[in-house]
Amino acid sequence: MTNLVIGAGLVGITSAYELLKRGQSVTLLEQQEGPALGASFANAGMLTPSMSDPWNSPEVYKYLAKSLFNPSSFMCLRLNAIPSLIGWGAKFLHYSSESYYNAALKDNFNLTTYSLRKTQEIADKYDLQYCRKSKGTLSIFNTSKDFAVKENLYKKLSKLGLKGSILTPDEIISLVPSLASMRSQLYKGIHYHQDESGDAHLFCKALLAKYLEAGGQIRYGVSVKSLAISNKKITGVNTESEFIPATRVVVASGANSPAILKSANINLDVKPAKGYSLTINVDGVSGLPSLPVVNDAMNVVVTPLGNRLRLVGTAEFAGLDLSIDKKRMTTLFEMFECMYPEIASQVDRDSALPWAGLRPMSCDGKPFIGASKIKDLYVNSGQGPLGWTLAMGSANLLADIMLGYPTEINAKPFSMQRSDRNETA
């Protein structure tokens, strides 16, 4: 049986690997000329059960409304993107109620912890090299108000099994001495012990190598234009130049998944949320942090990746636009200077590498994993900002569903059929 997996990013590569591991014949199809060059390329580099909360929290409408008048806001809604977001946006806000949010938080946490375990297992099995760190992540807060919001979330996740500790300013500095210049601004921090970090692009390349060694196939420069269906069953895919037959097809192409599925009359409630990063070379720089630090007030993350630091922040609902806003890059570096002035003074700002990627955001804050209404057509998309965190777990869940194996965690919360909104007649 021939399985085609569309998309060679984190979700596609892990899905292909897990199918191959279960004895399947698999070919990856990637429209770009290399693996993981989209949203998987220069993301925050964190695996974070601590961030299982959906972005559509009960207060999200306030942030989106304010962003219309503040273009530098962390979560920004671009006016020109509103027409394309009307239907999805209404659902996004609908699923931001307290009850839906808490249910999605629990479902996501179950999947993130399962996924982290699977990531650790495969990293240990093959000794994958991707700047891996297992020291957790640190969130810092400047005010009691900001801390209270995250403390409430921390308590909810702790009841589900999250491990962490609340830190005083002195304990924060002891953990990350390079934050000493911020001592007077710190109120409290939370150290999440289970989180890990690393370079997602390097992880993809390392796992892809193992997939290819085991007999998996990949084709680059292949853009899937439509899905081929006969008698409500998938028969393959149509590209710009050919028809590629398949017994099963998995759509795992991130923000491009809805366009591909539309050819099968499937409406996937996923929209792109653009994120930015800035990667800085820190060869020879002293006093580097040993774990990722999330500055809650600035809405910025600084992640150490070997001889690099990656600065990540912002979310823009701007459609499929991948252009880089220079003001966003300037803001990211200025926040970095506020957090780590001594480190910032030692780096070459002009050599920093800017990047933008599109996170595939579902309307209810959970990914879509499993069978569609078309026989042998499957979906693995909508992981949003948790793409790397959820990748291995999503892939294992999908492979077990496809082959009829018992799943290790409950698959129903991530099903395409969890409500009728996902598919059209």
NORVENZI-V602227 format. One record per helix or strand of 2 or more residues. SS is the DSSP state (@ for helix, = for strand). FROM is the first residue (numbers start at 1). TO is the last residue. If there is no record, write none. Layout:
SS:FROM:TO
SS:FROM:TO
//
This chain:
=:2:6
@:10:21
=:25:30
=:46:47
@:49:51
@:60:67
=:75:77
@:79:94
@:98:126
=:137:141
@:144:160
=:164:167
@:169:175
@:177:185
=:188:192
=:196:197
@:200:213
=:217:220
=:224:230
=:233:239
=:243:245
=:248:251
@:254:262
=:270:281
=:292:295
=:300:305
=:308:317
@:326:339
@:341:344
@:349:351
=:353:362
=:368:371
=:377:381
@:384:403
@:412:414
@:416:418
@:420:422
//
